[in-house]
Amino acid sequence: MDKYVSWMATLRLLSGSIEIAAALLMLRLNQVDKALVVNSGLALVGPSVLILTTAVGLTGMAQQLSWGKFAWIACGVTFLLIGILKK
């Protein structure tokens, strides 16, 4: 099994586990204001996992991609983050 794919899958499993734990915590807290605080914390997890997973994938493909393609991928990830984080 490719080590880069393993790392990418592990990061996604970790992210999903954090999401499930947060949902269970929200149910346990049973208050809207506290659930919003937990949800706000998750706003940091999603983009961080996106960046890390993309970085691992690009590291695995580094020998196959030109600098121009790296630039296009960086632009795409930047636009995704702007779209996700902009209020």
Beta strands, then each sheet from edge to edge (+ up, - down):
end
